[in-house]
Amino acid sequence: MESKAKSEIKPFVYVAVGIAAVGGLLFGYDTGVISGAILFIKKQFSLSAIMEEIVVSAVLVGAVLVGAVLGAVMGGALTNRFRRRKLIILAGITFTVSALGTALAPTLEQIEAHWRAGKHPRAL
């Protein structure tokens, strides 16, 4: 007797793969933005070639990778405690308010002043 069960890929799998692919694309894009920012960082701080490499590899790219690892570890624990839907909504609200605060800040000095006062730019 032959099994007539057919293997079917559910739409959820396509959505999950699409979201994962976009996440990877954005992570790569972020790394590219960091590479573009190094030109301005080098000029601002008069970095030598060696210091430029240290800043790029250790500080900028390292911070992105550490942030990704910590986010993955903490995300799992927080999701277990508060549930995924609430955390996604909170992350979306936080991102939107932060982006608006940064975009609407009239000057870089205002953003820096808020950081020095212990406030995140989203508080603008």
CNS distance restraints for C-alpha pairs under 8 A (distance, minus, plus):
assign (resid   9 and name CA) (resid  13 and name CA) 6.69 0.50 0.50
assign (resid   9 and name CA) (resid  14 and name CA) 7.91 0.50 0.50
assign (resid  10 and name CA) (resid  14 and name CA) 7.18 0.50 0.50
assign (resid  11 and name CA) (resid  15 and name CA) 6.40 0.50 0.50
assign (resid  12 and name CA) (resid  16 and name CA) 6.06 0.50 0.50
assign (resid  13 and name CA) (resid  17 and name CA) 6.06 0.50 0.50
assign (resid  14 and name CA) (resid  18 and name CA) 6.03 0.50 0.50
assign (resid  15 and name CA) (resid  19 and name CA) 6.14 0.50 0.50
assign (resid  16 and name CA) (resid  20 and name CA) 6.15 0.50 0.50
assign (resid  17 and name CA) (resid  21 and name CA) 6.06 0.50 0.50
assign (resid  18 and name CA) (resid  22 and name CA) 6.21 0.50 0.50
assign (resid  19 and name CA) (resid  23 and name CA) 6.13 0.50 0.50
assign (resid  20 and name CA) (resid  24 and name CA) 6.25 0.50 0.50
assign (resid  21 and name CA) (resid  25 and name CA) 6.14 0.50 0.50
assign (resid  22 and name CA) (resid  26 and name CA) 6.09 0.50 0.50
assign (resid  23 and name CA) (resid  27 and name CA) 6.15 0.50 0.50
assign (resid  24 and name CA) (resid  28 and name CA) 6.24 0.50 0.50
assign (resid  25 and name CA) (resid  29 and name CA) 6.10 0.50 0.50
assign (resid  26 and name CA) (resid  30 and name CA) 6.01 0.50 0.50
assign (resid  27 and name CA) (resid  31 and name CA) 6.42 0.50 0.50
assign (resid  28 and name CA) (resid  32 and name CA) 6.33 0.50 0.50
assign (resid  29 and name CA) (resid  33 and name CA) 6.23 0.50 0.50
assign (resid  30 and name CA) (resid  34 and name CA) 6.29 0.50 0.50
assign (resid  31 and name CA) (resid  35 and name CA) 6.35 0.50 0.50
assign (resid  31 and name CA) (resid  61 and name CA) 7.02 0.50 0.50
assign (resid  32 and name CA) (resid  36 and name CA) 6.30 0.50 0.50
assign (resid  33 and name CA) (resid  37 and name CA) 6.14 0.50 0.50
assign (resid  34 and name CA) (resid  38 and name CA) 6.41 0.50 0.50
assign (resid  34 and name CA) (resid  56 and name CA) 7.92 0.50 0.50
assign (resid  34 and name CA) (resid  60 and name CA) 6.99 0.50 0.50
assign (resid  34 and name CA) (resid  61 and name CA) 7.67 0.50 0.50
assign (resid  35 and name CA) (resid  39 and name CA) 7.78 0.50 0.50
assign (resid  35 and name CA) (resid  56 and name CA) 7.54 0.50 0.50
assign (resid  36 and name CA) (resid  40 and name CA) 7.99 0.50 0.50
assign (resid  37 and name CA) (resid  41 and name CA) 6.32 0.50 0.50
assign (resid  38 and name CA) (resid  42 and name CA) 5.78 0.50 0.50
assign (resid  38 and name CA) (resid  52 and name CA) 7.64 0.50 0.50
assign (resid  38 and name CA) (resid  56 and name CA) 7.18 0.50 0.50
assign (resid  39 and name CA) (resid  43 and name CA) 6.37 0.50 0.50
assign (resid  40 and name CA) (resid  44 and name CA) 6.00 0.50 0.50
assign (resid  41 and name CA) (resid  45 and name CA) 6.07 0.50 0.50
assign (resid  41 and name CA) (resid  46 and name CA) 7.99 0.50 0.50
assign (resid  41 and name CA) (resid  47 and name CA) 7.90 0.50 0.50
assign (resid  42 and name CA) (resid  46 and name CA) 5.43 0.50 0.50
assign (resid  42 and name CA) (resid  47 and name CA) 4.93 0.50 0.50
assign (resid  42 and name CA) (resid  48 and name CA) 7.76 0.50 0.50
assign (resid  42 and name CA) (resid  52 and name CA) 6.55 0.50 0.50
assign (resid  43 and name CA) (resid  47 and name CA) 6.99 0.50 0.50
assign (resid  47 and name CA) (resid  51 and name CA) 5.59 0.50 0.50
assign (resid  47 and name CA) (resid  52 and name CA) 5.68 0.50 0.50
assign (resid  48 and name CA) (resid  52 and name CA) 6.00 0.50 0.50
assign (resid  49 and name CA) (resid  53 and name CA) 6.38 0.50 0.50
assign (resid  50 and name CA) (resid  54 and name CA) 6.39 0.50 0.50
assign (resid  51 and name CA) (resid  55 and name CA) 6.07 0.50 0.50
assign (resid  52 and name CA) (resid  56 and name CA) 6.12 0.50 0.50
assign (resid  53 and name CA) (resid  57 and name CA) 5.86 0.50 0.50
assign (resid  53 and name CA) (resid  58 and name CA) 7.90 0.50 0.50
assign (resid  54 and name CA) (resid  58 and name CA) 5.38 0.50 0.50
assign (resid  54 and name CA) (resid  59 and name CA) 6.98 0.50 0.50
assign (resid  55 and name CA) (resid  59 and name CA) 4.97 0.50 0.50
assign (resid  55 and name CA) (resid  60 and name CA) 6.24 0.50 0.50
assign (resid  56 and name CA) (resid  60 and name CA) 5.08 0.50 0.50
assign (resid  56 and name CA) (resid  61 and name CA) 6.02 0.50 0.50
assign (resid  57 and name CA) (resid  61 and name CA) 5.32 0.50 0.50
assign (resid  57 and name CA) (resid  62 and name CA) 6.18 0.50 0.50
assign (resid  58 and name CA) (resid  62 and name CA) 5.00 0.50 0.50
assign (resid  58 and name CA) (resid  63 and name CA) 7.53 0.50 0.50
assign (resid  59 and name CA) (resid  63 and name CA) 5.71 0.50 0.50
assign (resid  60 and name CA) (resid  64 and name CA) 6.44 0.50 0.50
assign (resid  61 and name CA) (resid  65 and name CA) 6.30 0.50 0.50
assign (resid  62 and name CA) (resid  66 and name CA) 6.04 0.50 0.50
assign (resid  63 and name CA) (resid  67 and name CA) 5.90 0.50 0.50
assign (resid  64 and name CA) (resid  68 and name CA) 6.17 0.50 0.50
assign (resid  65 and name CA) (resid  69 and name CA) 6.26 0.50 0.50
assign (resid  66 and name CA) (resid  70 and name CA) 6.05 0.50 0.50
assign (resid  67 and name CA) (resid  71 and name CA) 5.85 0.50 0.50
assign (resid  68 and name CA) (resid  72 and name CA) 6.14 0.50 0.50
assign (resid  69 and name CA) (resid  73 and name CA) 6.21 0.50 0.50
assign (resid  70 and name CA) (resid  74 and name CA) 5.84 0.50 0.50
assign (resid  70 and name CA) (resid  75 and name CA) 7.97 0.50 0.50
assign (resid  71 and name CA) (resid  75 and name CA) 5.46 0.50 0.50
assign (resid  72 and name CA) (resid  76 and name CA) 6.36 0.50 0.50
assign (resid  73 and name CA) (resid  77 and name CA) 6.81 0.50 0.50
assign (resid  74 and name CA) (resid  78 and name CA) 5.98 0.50 0.50
assign (resid  75 and name CA) (resid  79 and name CA) 5.86 0.50 0.50
assign (resid  76 and name CA) (resid  80 and name CA) 6.27 0.50 0.50
assign (resid  77 and name CA) (resid  81 and name CA) 6.42 0.50 0.50
assign (resid  78 and name CA) (resid  82 and name CA) 5.84 0.50 0.50
assign (resid  78 and name CA) (resid  83 and name CA) 7.32 0.50 0.50
assign (resid  78 and name CA) (resid  87 and name CA) 7.84 0.50 0.50
assign (resid  79 and name CA) (resid  83 and name CA) 4.56 0.50 0.50
assign (resid  79 and name CA) (resid  84 and name CA) 5.02 0.50 0.50
assign (resid  79 and name CA) (resid  87 and name CA) 6.92 0.50 0.50
assign (resid  80 and name CA) (resid  84 and name CA) 7.75 0.50 0.50
assign (resid  82 and name CA) (resid  86 and name CA) 6.68 0.50 0.50
assign (resid  82 and name CA) (resid  87 and name CA) 6.99 0.50 0.50
assign (resid  83 and name CA) (resid  87 and name CA) 6.64 0.50 0.50
assign (resid  84 and name CA) (resid  88 and name CA) 6.11 0.50 0.50
assign (resid  85 and name CA) (resid  89 and name CA) 6.25 0.50 0.50
assign (resid  86 and name CA) (resid  90 and name CA) 6.12 0.50 0.50
assign (resid  87 and name CA) (resid  91 and name CA) 5.97 0.50 0.50
assign (resid  88 and name CA) (resid  92 and name CA) 6.08 0.50 0.50
assign (resid  89 and name CA) (resid  93 and name CA) 6.19 0.50 0.50
assign (resid  90 and name CA) (resid  94 and name CA) 6.05 0.50 0.50
assign (resid  91 and name CA) (resid  95 and name CA) 6.00 0.50 0.50
assign (resid  92 and name CA) (resid  96 and name CA) 6.06 0.50 0.50
assign (resid  93 and name CA) (resid  97 and name CA) 6.09 0.50 0.50
assign (resid  94 and name CA) (resid  98 and name CA) 6.00 0.50 0.50
assign (resid  94 and name CA) (resid 122 and name CA) 7.65 0.50 0.50
assign (resid  95 and name CA) (resid  99 and name CA) 6.00 0.50 0.50
assign (resid  96 and name CA) (resid 100 and name CA) 6.11 0.50 0.50
assign (resid  97 and name CA) (resid 101 and name CA) 5.99 0.50 0.50
assign (resid  97 and name CA) (resid 122 and name CA) 5.47 0.50 0.50
assign (resid  98 and name CA) (resid 102 and name CA) 6.08 0.50 0.50
assign (resid  98 and name CA) (resid 121 and name CA) 6.16 0.50 0.50
assign (resid  98 and name CA) (resid 122 and name CA) 3.92 0.50 0.50
assign (resid  98 and name CA) (resid 123 and name CA) 7.65 0.50 0.50
assign (resid  99 and name CA) (resid 103 and name CA) 5.97 0.50 0.50
assign (resid  99 and name CA) (resid 122 and name CA) 7.22 0.50 0.50
assign (resid 100 and name CA) (resid 104 and name CA) 5.87 0.50 0.50
assign (resid 100 and name CA) (resid 122 and name CA) 7.40 0.50 0.50
assign (resid 101 and name CA) (resid 105 and name CA) 6.06 0.50 0.50
assign (resid 101 and name CA) (resid 121 and name CA) 5.82 0.50 0.50
assign (resid 101 and name CA) (resid 122 and name CA) 4.95 0.50 0.50
assign (resid 101 and name CA) (resid 123 and name CA) 6.89 0.50 0.50
assign (resid 101 and name CA) (resid 124 and name CA) 5.19 0.50 0.50
assign (resid 102 and name CA) (resid 111 and name CA) 7.26 0.50 0.50
assign (resid 102 and name CA) (resid 121 and name CA) 5.95 0.50 0.50
assign (resid 102 and name CA) (resid 122 and name CA) 6.90 0.50 0.50
assign (resid 102 and name CA) (resid 124 and name CA) 7.75 0.50 0.50
assign (resid 105 and name CA) (resid 110 and name CA) 6.60 0.50 0.50
assign (resid 105 and name CA) (resid 111 and name CA) 6.68 0.50 0.50
assign (resid 105 and name CA) (resid 124 and name CA) 7.23 0.50 0.50
assign (resid 106 and name CA) (resid 110 and name CA) 7.07 0.50 0.50
assign (resid 107 and name CA) (resid 111 and name CA) 6.95 0.50 0.50
assign (resid 108 and name CA) (resid 112 and name CA) 6.26 0.50 0.50
assign (resid 109 and name CA) (resid 113 and name CA) 5.98 0.50 0.50
assign (resid 110 and name CA) (resid 114 and name CA) 6.32 0.50 0.50
assign (resid 111 and name CA) (resid 115 and name CA) 6.39 0.50 0.50
assign (resid 111 and name CA) (resid 121 and name CA) 5.88 0.50 0.50
assign (resid 112 and name CA) (resid 116 and name CA) 6.18 0.50 0.50
assign (resid 113 and name CA) (resid 117 and name CA) 6.14 0.50 0.50
assign (resid 114 and name CA) (resid 118 and name CA) 6.37 0.50 0.50
assign (resid 114 and name CA) (resid 119 and name CA) 4.96 0.50 0.50
assign (resid 114 and name CA) (resid 120 and name CA) 6.37 0.50 0.50
assign (resid 114 and name CA) (resid 121 and name CA) 6.36 0.50 0.50
assign (resid 114 and name CA) (resid 123 and name CA) 7.99 0.50 0.50
assign (resid 114 and name CA) (resid 124 and name CA) 7.81 0.50 0.50
assign (resid 115 and name CA) (resid 119 and name CA) 5.16 0.50 0.50
assign (resid 115 and name CA) (resid 120 and name CA) 5.73 0.50 0.50
assign (resid 115 and name CA) (resid 121 and name CA) 6.92 0.50 0.50
assign (resid 119 and name CA) (resid 123 and name CA) 6.35 0.50 0.50
assign (resid 120 and name CA) (resid 124 and name CA) 7.94 0.50 0.50
